Amino acid sequence: MRISAAAIALLLSSTAAFSADLAPAPVEPVAPVVLPFSWTGFYAGANVGYAFGGRDTVGIHDPDFLGDIGKLTGKGFLGGLQAGYNYQFDNIVVGIETDFQGAQIKDTVHGVVADAPGRARSDIKWYGTLRPRIGYAYDRFLIYATGGLAYGNIDYKLSYDGASFSDSNTKVGWTAGAGLEYAFTDNLSGRIEYQYVNFGSYTVRGSGTLHSKASPDFHAVRLGVNYKF
């Protein structure tokens, strides 16, 4: 039996079409799911900064107020470590942070009170804070406010009319500030932060009834980096 060329061609074309119908359809690639960034988690980091602009008025009392020697406007560099925890819900971020800085925030002032010379010097050698934070997150940007407890070591020395006295102790006060932080990766972020630190007012006593009132404070701008675990 002879099979014509047309029949063979028809058979081959039908087989090819049937095979094409059985072939799997091409699978389109699925785009990866990108999860939104979250600030939730523990973190730790380091900071450096500069302090300036304190207005610690040095007054002389014996026992009544005699006058002011002047103002100690402490300034100097600082640097330290911080650690904390954030929790994010929707765009709101709340957390708590503690930090500790070594510092050289110092100043000296000279003046004359009741016709007698006086000299005062303050030196904040270190300080730390414990603060809640609350902020608003724009994905990897976080703007926040913060405030709470401050404590630090303040070395205070004063001489007046031949008498001298000093006080070097840890003082407790308060702090308030704000900052902006950006997450470069899921774990690493950088920040700039402003703080105002105030250690309140206390008495520094000399001999007899001679004493002075100290009220150390300063402003600080700090740059920092954090690693989120």
DODO-561397 format. One record per atom (N, C-alpha, C, O): x, y, z; residue in three letters. Coordinates in steps of 0.05 Angstrom, whole numbers, padded with zeros to 5 digits, always signed. Each point is the difference from the previous one (the first is absolute). Layout:
N
XYZALA ...
REM end
This chain:
229
+00017-00024+00000MET -00017+00024+00000MET +00018+00024+00000MET +00019+00003+00015MET -00027+00015-00032ARG +00015+00025-00001ARG -00014+00022+00016ARG -00025+00004-00002ARG +00041+00010+00017ILE -00010+00023+00015ILE +00010+00025-00014ILE +00024+00004-00003ILE -00042+00013-00003SER +00007+00024-00015SER +00016+00019+00017SER -00002-00001+00025SER +00018+00018-00037ALA +00016+00020+00014ALA -00018+00019+00016ALA +00007+00009+00021ALA -00030-00003-00032ALA -00019+00018+00014ALA -00010-00012+00026ALA -00003+00014+00021ALA -00002-00041-00022ALA -00010-00014+00024ALA +00022+00000+00022ALA -00006+00005+00024ALA +00031-00010-00033ILE +00022+00000+00020ILE +00003+00027+00012ILE +00004+00003+00024ILE -00005+00018-00040ALA +00002+00027+00011ALA -00021+00007+00019ALA +00004+00012+00021ALA -00029-00021-00027LEU -00023+00005+00018LEU +00004-00015+00026LEU -00006+00011+00021LEU +00017-00036-00022LEU +00004-00015+00024LEU +00021+00013+00018LEU -00003+00002+00024LEU +00025+00007-00036LEU +00022+00013+00015LEU -00010+00026+00013LEU +00007+00005+00023LEU -00022+00011-00037SER -00010+00025+00011SER -00019-00004+00023SER +00000+00015+00019SER -00016-00036-00021SER -00019-00006+00022SER +00015-00009+00025SER -00008+00007+00022SER +00029-00023-00026THR +00016-00010+00023THR +00014+00024+00014THR +00000+00001+00024THR +00011+00018-00040ALA +00013+00023+00011ALA -00019+00017+00016ALA +00006+00010+00022ALA -00030-00006-00033ALA -00020+00016+00014ALA -00008-00013+00026ALA -00004+00013+00021ALA +00000-00040-00021PHE -00007-00015+00024PHE +00022+00002+00021PHE -00006+00004+00024PHE +00031-00006-00033SER +00022+00003+00019SER +00001+00028+00013SER +00006+00003+00023SER -00011+00017-00039ALA +00000+00027+00010ALA -00022+00004+00021ALA +00004+00014+00019ALA -00027-00027-00024ASP -00022+00002+00020ASP +00008-00013+00027ASP -00008+00010+00021ASP +00025-00031-00022LEU +00008-00014+00024LEU +00023+00015+00015LEU +00004-00006+00023LEU +00010+00024-00036ALA +00023+00014+00012ALA -00010+00018+00022ALA -00021+00013-00003ALA +00035-00011+00026PRO -00008+00018+00022PRO +00001+00030-00009PRO +00018+00008-00015PRO -00037+00007+00026ALA +00000+00029-00007ALA +00024+00013+00014ALA +00007-00008+00023ALA +00005+00028-00035PRO +00023+00014+00013PRO -00009+00014+00026PRO -00022+00012+00001PRO +00039-00014+00019VAL -00006+00012+00026VAL +00012+00027+00002VAL +00024+00004-00004VAL -00040+00016+00010GLU +00010+00027+00002GLU +00014+00004+00027GLU -00010-00010+00020GLU +00033+00024-00019PRO +00014+00004+00026PRO -00017+00016+00020PRO -00013+00019-00008PRO +00014-00027+00033VAL -00014+00013+00021VAL +00018+00021+00014VAL +00022-00007+00008VAL -00031+00032-00006ALA +00016+00020+00012ALA +00003-00006+00030ALA -00020-00007+00013ALA +00044+00011-00002PRO +00004-00005+00029PRO -00016+00019+00017PRO -00004+00024-00007PRO -00006-00034+00029VAL -00016+00016+00019VAL +00019+00017+00018VAL +00017-00012+00014VAL -00019+00038-00015VAL +00017+00018+00016VAL -00016+00008+00025VAL -00020+00014-00002VAL +00030-00022+00025LEU -00014+00006+00025LEU +00008+00029+00009LEU +00023+00008-00004LEU -00042+00007+00015PRO +00007+00027+00010PRO +00020-00001+00023PRO +00000-00020+00015PRO +00017+00040-00014PHE +00020+00001+00022PHE -00014+00005+00026PHE -00020+00015+00002PHE +00030-00028+00019SER -00010+00003+00027SER +00022+00009+00019SER +00022-00010-00001SER -00029+00029+00019TRP +00019+00010+00020TRP +00000-00017+00025TRP +00015+00005+00019TRP -00033-00025-00018THR -00003-00016+00025THR +00026-00016+00004THR +00010-00013-00018THR -00001+00013+00043GLY +00023-00017+00007GLY +00020+00014+00019GLY -00002+00024+00005GLY +00020-00039+00005PHE +00022+00010+00017PHE +00022+00012-00018PHE +00004-00009-00022PHE +00010+00029+00032TYR +00022+00012-00014TYR +00021+00010+00019TYR -00005+00004+00024TYR +00029+00000-00035ALA +00022+00011+00016ALA +00018+00015-00020ALA +00001-00006-00024ALA +00014+00026+00034GLY +00016+00016-00018GLY +00019+00018+00015GLY +00004-00002+00025GLY +00007+00021-00040ALA +00020+00019+00011ALA -00007+00028-00010ALA -00013+00003-00020ALA +00023+00018+00034ASN -00005+00027-00008ASN +00024+00018+00007ASN +00016-00006+00018ASN -00014+00028-00033VAL +00019+00021+00006VAL -00015+00026-00003VAL -00020+00002-00014VAL +00030+00019+00028GLY -00015+00025-00001GLY +00015+00023+00012GLY +00024-00002+00008GLY -00038+00025-00006TYR +00012+00024+00011TYR -00021+00014+00017TYR -00024+00002-00007TYR +00032+00007+00031ALA -00017+00014+00019ALA +00007+00029+00001ALA +00023+00008-00005ALA -00043+00009+00010PHE +00004+00029-00001PHE -00023+00014+00015PHE -00020-00012+00006PHE +00024+00037-00001GLY -00022+00018+00007GLY -00012-00002+00027GLY -00022+00010+00004GLY +00036-00022+00016GLY -00011+00000+00027GLY +00000+00028+00011GLY +00015+00017-00008GLY -00033-00012+00028ARG -00001+00026+00013ARG -00002-00004+00030ARG -00021+00005+00013ARG +00044-00014-00001ASP +00002-00005+00029ASP +00009+00025+00013ASP +00023+00007+00000ASP -00042+00008+00013THR +00006+00025+00013THR +00013-00006+00027THR -00011-00014+00017THR +00035+00026-00012VAL +00016-00005+00024VAL -00006+00024+00019VAL +00010+00022-00005VAL -00024-00027+00026GLY -00007+00020+00020GLY +00015-00005+00026GLY +00005-00023+00008GLY +00003+00045+00006ILE +00014-00002+00025ILE -00020+00008+00023ILE -00013+00021-00002ILE +00012-00037+00023HIS -00017+00005+00023HIS +00017-00002+00026HIS +00017-00018+00002HIS -00022+00037+00017ASP +00017-00001+00024ASP -00014+00013+00024ASP +00010+00021+00008ASP -00032-00030+00003PRO -00018-00020-00011PRO -00019+00011-00020PRO -00012-00014-00016PRO +00008+00041+00016ASP -00018+00013-00019ASP +00013+00002-00027ASP +00025-00003-00003ASP -00041+00008-00017PHE +00011+00002-00028PHE +00017+00025-00002PHE -00009+00022+00005PHE +00034-00026-00015LEU +00018+00023-00004LEU +00002+00008-00029LEU +00005+00024-00006LEU -00010-00042-00013GLY +00002+00006-00028GLY +00009-00024-00016GLY +00007-00021+00011GLY -00007+00024-00037ASP +00008-00021-00019ASP +00028+00005-00010ASP +00007+00022-00009ASP +00010-00043+00009ILE +00026+00001-00013ILE -00004+00001-00031ILE +00015+00014-00013ILE -00033-00030+00003GLY -00006-00001-00028GLY -00014-00026-00007GLY -00011-00013+00017GLY +00011+00006-00043LYS -00013-00024-00010LYS +00020-00020-00011LYS +00017+00008-00016LYS -00020-00033+00024LEU +00016-00021-00012LEU -00015-00012-00024LEU -00021-00012+00003LEU +00032+00016-00026THR -00013-00010-00025THR +00016-00024-00010THR +00016+00002-00019THR -00020-00024+00032GLY +00016-00024-00006GLY -00002-00009-00029GLY -00021+00002-00012GLY +00043-00012+00002LYS +00001-00010-00028LYS +00022-00021-00002LYS +00019+00001+00015LYS -00022-00019-00034GLY +00021-00020-00005GLY -00011-00024-00013GLY -00024-00002-00006GLY +00042-00017+00000PHE -00008-00024-00015PHE -00009-00022+00019PHE +00006+00000+00024PHE -00021-00019-00036LEU -00010-00023+00015LEU -00003-00024-00018LEU +00000+00004-00025LEU -00001-00027+00036GLY -00003-00024-00016GLY -00007-00024+00018GLY +00009-00001+00023GLY -00025-00017-00033GLY -00008-00023+00016GLY -00016-00021-00014GLY +00002-00002-00025GLY -00017-00013+00040LEU -00015-00023-00010LEU -00030+00003+00008LEU -00006+00014+00019LEU -00011-00026-00035GLN -00029+00000+00006GLN -00011-00028-00007GLN +00010-00015-00016GLN -00033+00009+00029ALA -00014-00025-00005ALA -00029+00004+00006ALA -00007+00017+00017ALA -00011-00032-00031GLY -00028+00004+00006GLY -00017-00020-00015GLY +00009-00019-00012GLY -00036+00024+00014TYR -00019-00018-00013TYR -00022+00017-00012TYR -00010+00019+00013TYR +00002-00025-00038ASN -00022+00014-00014ASN -00023-00020-00005ASN +00005-00024-00004ASN -00029+00034+00004TYR -00023-00015-00009TYR -00017+00017-00019TYR -00007+00022+00007TYR +00001-00033-00030GLN -00015+00016-00020GLN -00027-00012-00005GLN -00003-00024-00003GLN -00018+00041+00003PHE -00026-00008-00008PHE -00011+00022-00019PHE +00000+00023+00007PHE -00008-00032-00031ASP -00006+00018-00022ASP +00025+00018-00004ASP +00022-00011-00005ASP -00025+00037+00006ASN +00023+00018-00004ASN +00012+00010+00026ASN +00019+00015-00001ASN -00031-00022+00023ILE +00009+00010+00026ILE +00021-00019+00011ILE -00003-00024+00000ILE +00025+00036+00010VAL +00022-00015+00012VAL +00003+00010+00029VAL +00004+00024+00004VAL -00005-00042+00015VAL +00005+00007+00028VAL +00024-00018+00010VAL +00004-00022-00010VAL +00010+00032+00029GLY +00023-00015+00010GLY +00012+00012+00025GLY -00010+00020+00010GLY +00032-00031-00002ILE +00015+00010+00023ILE +00030-00003-00006ILE +00008-00020-00013ILE +00008+00039+00022GLU +00028+00000-00006GLU +00016+00010+00024GLU -00009+00017+00015GLU +00033-00029-00012THR +00019+00009+00020THR +00026+00005-00014THR +00007-00013-00019THR +00008+00033+00029ASP +00026+00006-00012ASP +00020+00009+00022ASP -00008+00007+00022ASP +00033-00008-00029PHE +00021+00009+00019PHE +00023+00012-00017PHE +00010-00012-00019PHE -00002+00037+00027GLN +00020+00014-00015GLN +00023+00009+00018GLN -00005+00009+00022GLN +00030-00012-00031GLY +00022+00015+00011GLY -00001+00028-00012GLY -00007+00003-00023GLY +00016+00017+00039ALA -00003+00027-00010ALA +00023+00018+00012ALA +00013-00007+00019ALA -00010+00029-00033GLN +00018+00022+00010GLN -00015+00026-00004GLN +00008+00017-00017GLN -00030-00013+00032ILE -00017+00023-00002ILE +00008+00019+00022ILE -00007-00004+00023ILE +00023+00025-00029LYS +00012+00016+00021LYS +00000+00029-00007LYS -00002+00008-00024LYS +00005+00009+00045ASP +00003+00029-00004ASP +00011+00012+00026ASP -00003-00012+00021ASP +00015+00036-00024THR +00011+00015+00023THR -00009+00029-00003THR -00001+00011-00022THR -00007+00001+00045VAL -00009+00028+00000VAL +00013+00015+00023VAL +00004-00011+00021VAL +00003+00036-00026HIS +00012+00018+00020HIS -00018+00024+00004HIS -00014+00008-00019HIS +00013+00003+00043GLY -00016+00023+00005GLY +00007+00013+00027GLY +00015-00012+00016GLY -00027+00034-00011VAL +00004+00015+00026VAL -00027+00003+00012VAL -00019+00009-00012VAL +00017-00017+00038VAL -00025+00002+00015VAL +00007+00014+00026VAL +00017-00009+00015VAL -00031+00031-00009ALA +00004+00015+00025ALA +00030+00007+00003ALA +00011-00002+00022ALA +00001+00012-00044ASP +00028+00009-00001ASP +00020-00022+00006ASP +00023+00006+00005ASP -00031-00032-00007ALA +00018-00022+00004ALA +00000-00017-00026ALA -00021-00005-00012ALA +00045-00005+00004PRO +00001-00017-00024PRO -00011-00028+00005PRO +00003-00011+00022PRO -00014+00000-00043GLY -00010-00027+00001GLY +00005-00015-00026GLY +00003+00012-00021GLY -00001-00038+00024ARG +00005-00017-00024ARG -00015-00026+00004ARG +00000-00012+00022ARG -00014+00002-00043ALA -00015-00025+00001ALA +00007-00017-00025ALA +00004+00011-00021ALA -00005-00037+00025ARG +00006-00019-00022ARG -00018-00024+00003ARG -00003-00011+00022ARG -00009+00002-00043SER -00016-00025+00000SER +00010-00018-00022SER +00009+00009-00021SER -00011-00035+00026ASP +00009-00021-00019ASP -00019-00024+00002ASP +00001-00014+00021ASP -00017+00010-00041ILE -00017-00024-00001ILE +00016-00022-00013ILE +00005+00001-00024ILE +00003-00021+00039LYS +00018-00021-00009LYS -00014-00023-00014LYS +00011-00012-00018LYS -00036+00006+00026TRP -00016-00020-00013TRP -00029+00004+00007TRP -00006+00013+00020TRP -00011-00024-00036TYR -00029+00001+00006TYR -00014-00022-00015TYR +00010-00011-00019TYR -00034+00005+00029GLY -00017-00021-00013GLY -00029+00008+00002GLY -00007+00018+00015GLY -00010-00032-00031THR -00028+00005+00001THR -00016-00026-00002THR +00011-00020-00009THR -00036+00021+00017LEU -00019-00021-00003LEU -00026+00013-00009LEU -00012+00015+00015LEU +00003-00021-00041ARG -00021+00015-00012ARG -00020-00017-00016ARG +00009-00018-00015ARG -00035+00022+00018PRO -00018-00010-00020PRO +00002+00016-00026PRO +00008+00023+00000PRO -00016-00036-00022ARG -00001+00014-00026ARG -00027-00006-00013ARG -00012-00021+00004ARG +00003+00041-00019ILE -00024-00004-00017ILE +00005+00014-00026ILE +00009+00023-00001ILE -00016-00036-00021GLY +00006+00011-00026GLY -00020-00009-00021GLY -00018-00016+00005GLY +00022+00027-00029TYR -00016-00006-00023TYR +00018-00010-00022TYR +00020+00013-00007TYR -00026-00036-00005ALA +00017-00013-00020ALA -00012+00005-00028ALA -00023-00006-00005ALA +00040+00015-00013TYR -00006+00000-00029TYR +00018-00021-00013TYR +00021+00006-00011TYR -00030-00031+00014ASP +00015-00023-00009ASP +00027-00001+00014ASP +00001-00006+00024ASP +00021+00013-00037ARG +00027-00001+00012ARG +00008+00026+00014ARG +00021+00001+00013ARG -00037+00020-00015PHE +00005+00025+00015PHE -00016-00001+00026PHE -00023-00008+00000PHE +00036+00017+00021LEU -00014+00002+00026LEU +00007+00027+00012LEU +00023+00007+00004LEU -00044+00008+00003ILE +00003+00025+00014ILE -00012-00004+00028ILE -00022-00011+00002ILE +00036+00020+00019TYR -00008-00007+00027TYR +00006+00022+00020TYR +00017+00017-00005TYR -00032-00018+00027ALA +00005+00017+00023ALA +00007-00018+00024ALA -00008-00023+00001ALA +00023+00034+00018THR +00009-00017+00022THR +00005+00018+00024THR +00006+00024-00003THR -00007-00036+00027GLY +00005+00015+00024GLY -00001-00018+00024GLY -00014-00020+00000GLY +00028+00027+00022GLY +00000-00016+00023GLY +00021+00007+00020GLY +00007+00024+00004GLY +00005-00044+00009LEU +00019+00003+00021LEU +00028+00005-00011LEU +00008-00012-00020LEU +00007+00030+00034ALA +00028+00005-00007ALA +00016-00001+00026ALA -00010+00008+00022ALA +00035-00017-00023TYR +00018-00001+00023TYR +00028+00004-00010TYR +00007-00007-00023TYR +00010+00019+00040GLY +00027+00005-00009GLY +00019+00008+00022GLY -00009+00009+00022GLY +00035-00010-00027ASN +00020+00008+00019ASN +00009+00028-00007ASN +00009+00005-00022ASN -00011+00013+00042ILE +00007+00028-00005ILE +00021+00009+00021ILE -00005-00002+00024ILE +00027+00010-00034ASP +00022+00010+00017ASP -00001+00031+00001ASP +00004+00013-00021ASP -00010-00002+00044TYR -00005+00028+00003TYR +00020+00012+00020TYR +00001-00009+00023TYR +00013+00029-00031LYS +00020+00013+00017LYS -00005+00031-00001LYS -00006+00011-00021LYS +00009+00001+00045LEU -00004+00029+00002LEU +00019+00012+00021LEU +00005-00012+00020LEU +00005+00035-00026SER +00016+00015+00019SER -00012+00029+00001SER -00007+00011-00020SER +00007+00000+00045TYR -00011+00027+00003TYR +00013+00013+00024TYR +00000-00011+00022TYR +00012+00034-00026ASP +00012+00016+00021ASP +00019-00016+00018ASP +00000+00002+00024ASP +00017-00019-00038GLY +00020-00016+00014GLY -00010-00027+00010GLY +00016-00017+00008GLY -00042+00012-00008ALA -00011-00026+00009ALA -00006-00017-00025ALA -00007+00011-00021ALA +00009-00037+00024SER -00006-00018-00022SER -00016-00023+00009SER +00003-00009+00023SER -00019-00002-00040PHE -00016-00023+00007PHE -00008-00014-00026PHE +00001+00012-00022PHE -00009-00038+00024SER -00005-00016-00024SER -00021-00021+00006SER -00006-00006+00023SER -00004-00005-00044ASP -00020-00022+00002ASP +00004-00017-00025ASP -00001+00010-00023ASP +00004-00036+00027SER +00003-00019-00023SER -00017-00025+00007SER +00008-00017+00014SER -00032+00017-00025ASN -00019-00021+00006ASN -00018-00006-00024ASN +00000+00015-00020ASN -00014-00037+00022THR -00020-00007-00021THR -00026+00014+00006THR -00011-00002+00022THR +00001+00017-00042LYS -00025+00014+00003LYS -00021-00012-00018LYS +00006-00012-00020LYS -00031+00016+00028VAL -00023-00011-00015VAL -00017+00023-00010VAL -00005+00019+00014VAL -00004-00021-00039GLY -00017+00021-00012GLY -00018-00012-00022GLY -00010-00022+00003GLY +00006+00037-00024TRP -00018-00009-00021TRP +00010+00008-00027TRP +00018+00017-00002TRP -00029-00029-00019THR +00008+00006-00027THR -00024-00001-00018THR -00019-00014+00006THR +00020+00029-00028ALA -00021-00001-00021ALA +00013+00006-00027ALA +00020+00014-00001ALA -00031-00026-00020GLY +00012+00005-00026GLY -00016-00013-00022GLY -00023-00008+00004GLY +00035+00006-00028ALA -00013-00011-00023ALA +00021-00009-00020ALA +00024+00008+00002ALA -00032-00024-00021GLY +00020-00010-00019GLY -00013-00011-00026GLY -00024-00002-00002GLY +00042-00004-00017LEU -00008-00011-00026LEU +00019-00024-00005LEU +00024+00003+00002LEU -00036-00026-00008GLU +00015-00024-00005GLU -00008-00012-00027GLU -00023+00000-00008GLU +00043-00012-00006TYR -00005-00013-00026TYR +00013-00027+00000TYR +00023-00003+00008TYR -00038-00017-00017ALA +00010-00028-00001ALA +00012-00005-00028ALA -00015-00001-00020ALA +00041-00001+00019PHE +00014-00005-00026PHE -00005-00029-00009PHE -00003-00004-00024PHE +00003-00014+00043THR -00006-00028-00006THR -00021-00010+00020THR -00009+00016+00017THR +00002-00041-00017ASP -00019-00011+00019ASP +00012+00000+00028ASP -00015-00002+00020ASP +00041+00004-00017ASN +00013-00001+00026ASN +00015+00025+00008ASN +00003+00006+00024ASN +00006+00010-00043LEU +00017+00023+00006LEU -00014+00026-00006LEU -00011+00004-00021LEU +00012+00014+00041SER -00012+00027-00003SER +00018+00021+00011SER +00018-00005+00016SER -00022+00030-00025GLY +00015+00023+00009GLY -00019+00021+00010GLY -00023+00001-00009GLY +00032+00017+00027ARG -00018+00020+00011ARG +00015+00026+00006ARG +00024+00000+00003ARG -00040+00021-00001ILE +00009+00025+00012ILE -00020+00007+00021ILE -00024-00002-00004ILE +00034+00011+00027GLU -00017+00004+00023GLU +00008+00025+00016GLU +00024+00006+00003GLU -00044+00009+00006TYR +00005+00023+00018TYR -00010-00007+00028TYR -00021-00013+00003TYR +00037+00021+00017GLN -00008-00003+00028GLN +00005+00026+00016GLN +00020+00014-00005GLN -00039-00008+00023TYR +00005+00020+00020TYR +00002-00015+00027TYR -00018-00016+00006TYR +00039+00020+00009VAL +00005-00014+00025VAL +00002+00021+00022VAL +00015+00020-00002VAL -00030-00024+00024ASN +00000+00018+00022ASN +00002-00016+00026ASN -00016-00018+00005ASN +00036+00025+00012PHE +00005-00014+00025PHE -00012+00014+00024PHE +00008-00006+00023PHE -00026+00025-00027GLY -00013+00014+00022GLY +00019+00019+00014GLY +00021+00008-00011GLY -00029+00001+00034SER +00015+00019+00016SER +00007-00012+00027SER -00016-00014+00012SER +00041+00019-00003TYR +00009-00010+00025TYR +00020+00019+00013TYR +00010+00018-00014TYR -00004-00022+00039THR +00017+00018+00015THR +00028-00012+00002THR +00003-00024+00007THR +00017+00040-00012VAL +00028-00007+00004VAL +00010+00016+00024VAL +00001+00025-00002VAL +00007-00038+00023ARG +00007+00014+00025ARG +00030+00003+00004ARG +00016-00018-00007ARG -00009+00041+00018GLY +00028+00005+00007GLY +00003+00002+00030GLY -00015-00014+00015GLY +00033+00030-00005SER +00004+00002+00029SER -00021+00020+00012SER -00008+00019-00013SER +00000-00025+00038GLY -00019+00017+00013GLY -00027+00001-00015GLY -00011-00021-00006GLY +00002+00045+00002THR -00026+00004-00014THR +00004+00005-00030THR -00020+00004-00014THR +00044-00005+00004LEU +00006+00005-00028LEU -00010-00024-00017LEU +00007-00023+00005LEU -00023+00029-00025HIS -00009-00021-00018HIS -00008+00012-00027HIS -00002+00024-00003HIS -00002-00042-00016SER -00008+00008-00027SER -00022-00018-00010SER -00003-00022+00009SER -00012+00032-00028LYS -00021-00016-00013LYS +00010-00008-00028LYS +00008+00017-00016LYS -00010-00043+00011ALA +00007-00010-00027ALA -00024-00011-00014ALA -00018-00011+00013ALA +00016+00016-00039SER -00023-00010-00016SER +00011-00009-00028SER -00007+00013-00020SER +00022-00034+00019PRO +00013-00009-00025PRO -00021-00010-00020PRO -00018-00015+00007PRO +00022+00023-00032ASP -00017-00009-00022ASP +00015+00003-00026ASP +00021+00014-00001ASP -00030-00026-00021PHE +00012+00003-00026PHE -00018-00011-00022PHE -00019-00015+00005PHE +00024+00024-00029HIS -00012-00011-00024HIS +00020-00018-00014HIS +00024+00004+00002HIS -00033-00025-00016ALA +00018-00018-00013ALA -00012-00009-00027ALA -00024-00005-00002ALA +00041+00003-00018VAL -00007-00012-00026VAL +00017-00025-00004VAL +00025+00002+00002VAL -00038-00024-00008ARG +00015-00026-00001ARG -00006-00014-00027ARG -00023+00001-00010ARG +00043-00013-00001LEU -00002-00018-00023LEU +00004-00028+00010LEU +00018-00006+00016LEU -00035-00013-00026GLY +00002-00027+00010GLY -00006-00021-00021GLY -00013+00006-00020GLY +00021-00030+00025VAL -00007-00023-00016VAL -00011-00022+00018VAL +00009-00003+00023VAL -00028-00013-00033ASN -00012-00021+00015ASN -00001-00026-00016ASN -00002+00001-00025ASN +00004-00024+00039TYR -00004-00026-00013TYR -00024-00013+00013TYR -00001-00003+00024TYR -00019-00003-00041LYS -00025-00013+00010LYS +00003-00030-00002LYS +00006-00011-00022LYS -00011-00003+00044PHE +00003-00029+00001PHE -00025-00014-00011PHE +00000-00025+00000PHE 
REM end
